[in-house]
Amino acid sequence: MDRTLYLCGGCFWGIEHLMEGMAGVTSTVVGNANGARPEDAVYERVCAGGTGFRECVRCTFRGGDDVARSLLFSFFAVIDPTARNRQGNDVGEQYQAGVFWEPGDAATEREVLAVAGAVAGRHPGFAVELGPVEGFYPAEGYHQRYLDRNPGGYCHVAPGLIRALQDGTVDPAEGYRLP
């Protein structure tokens, strides 16, 4: 059975690139989540601010709670969970970090809250939004798989860290530094 996480961690290109190579992931789609008006879920309006939308990756995966935890710890390894309305050089409300799940998906909600609780315990000032997704709208086609088509494109997530997480060579139990 497929499950879904919505991962907002700054610019969606890097988070998508990370997730598409993770074990258990069956699909990724970049888009915008949790804004007030669906008609504002277009790149130019979201970047202008004031829409409430977050750049987000819908990550569909197959597997149990162990896969969910792996994806979540990998996500938290590449973001600053204390940043408000920014990640790396990306600044604005659309870059606010968040983790969302499908309404009614108690298993995924439980895993998100457990992992986020562990991360929050390590980082005073934890600022990641958590909750059921309130609407997701896929971004324009040129944003999908952007870093696959533009390998030298801007990304606030270090390529070496992406590879290490995808290879499973980072142990989240050892903790990690803020990016």
N, C-alpha and C positions, 0 to 999 in steps of 0.2 A: 504494500500500500504506500502510495506517495504521500509525503508531508511537505509543508511549505513554511519557510522562514522569509521574512522581509527584513533585509539588512541595510540600514542606512549608516554609512560611515564616511561621509565626505563625498567627493566625486565618485559617481557610481561606476566609472570605468575600471578602477583598480579593484574594487570589491567584486565586481563581476569576474574579472580576470582571475582573481584568487579562487572564487567559488567554482568556476567552471572546471577547474582542475582538481577539485577535492573528491576523495573517494565517497561514493554514494550519491553524488549530485547527478540528477538526470536532466535538468535544464535550468538556465538562468535567463532572466529578462530584466533589463534596466528600465526604470520608469520613475514615477513620482507617486508618493504615498501621503495620505492623511491630510490633504488640503481641503479647504472649505468648498470650492466650486470646481467640478470636473472640467469646465471650459477653460480654467486657468492652468491645467496640467500640460502646458506646452513650454518648451525650453525657455523661450524669451521671457515669458511671464514669470516663470518660476525663478529665473535668474534675477529679475527685477526686484523680487522680494514682495512680501506682503500677502502671499497666497497661502502660507501655512504648509505648502508641500515640502517634502524632504526627498532629495535624490536617493533612490532606493534600488535594491536588487531583489527581485522575487526569485528565491532559490528553492527549487523543488528537488527533493531528495528521497531516496528509498532506503529504508533501514530503520533501526530502532533508536532508542534513546542514546546509545553510544555514538551513532552517526550525528545526531543532533548536537550532542556535547562537543564532538570534534569540530563541527562547523562553527559553533558558537565560540569556543576557545580560540580558534583560528581567527575569527572576526575580531575578537577583543585584542588579539595580539597585534593587529595592524592599525588600531585606532587609539586615540587618546580619550579614554572614557571620562575625563574631567573637563574636556573642552565644551564650551557652549557656542553653538552656531559657527563652528569651524572645525576643520581637520587639516593639518598641514598648512599649506598656503591658501587653501580654499576657505573663504570667509563669507558668511551669509546664512540666513535661517534655513536655506535649502540644504546646507551641509551639517545640520544638527544630527548627531548620532542617535540611532534608535534601533530597536529590535522589536518586530511585530510578528504576530501569528494570526492564523485564521480564527475568526470568532468561533467559539465552541470546541476548539482543538485543545482539550485539557492536557494531553500528553506533551505537546510542544510548549504550551504555556508553562507547565511545571519545569521543563528543562531550561527554558529561557530564564525563569525566575531563579532557579538554582545556580546557574552559571553566572548570571548577572549579580546575584548576591555574593558569590565568591569573589568576583572582580571588584564589586563595591567595597568589600571588606579590605581590599588591598589598596584602594585609592580613595582617600577622603575627597569629597567634592564630586563624587560620581554624578554625571549629568546625562546619562544615556536614557532616552525615552523608551518606555516599555509599555506594551499593551496590545490589544487586538487591532489589526489593520482596519482602517476606516476608509478604504478605497485605494485602489492601485491602478495606475494608468500607464501602460507601456510608453516609453519615450520614442521619439522619432527614430526611424530605421538607421540613420547614420550613427546613432549612439550605441546600437547593439553590437557587441563584440568589437568595440572600437580599438582596443589595444591589440587584438589579434590582427586587425587590418593595418594598424599604425604602431608597430612594435616600439618605436622611439617616442611615442606620444607621451604627453605629460601624465604622471601618476604620482600621487602623494605617498603611495605604498612602495617600498623598496622592492625591486624585482627579486633580489636574493632572498628576502624574507618570504615572498610569495612562493618561490621554488622550495624553500625549506619546509614551509607549512604543507605544501602539496605533497612533498615526499615523506611527510610524517617525521621529520627530524627535529622538530621543536616539541619539547615536553612542557605542556601548559602547567603541570603540577609544580614545576620549578619556578613558576612566576615569570614575569617579564617586565622590561622597562617600558615606560611610555614612549611611543614613537616620537 
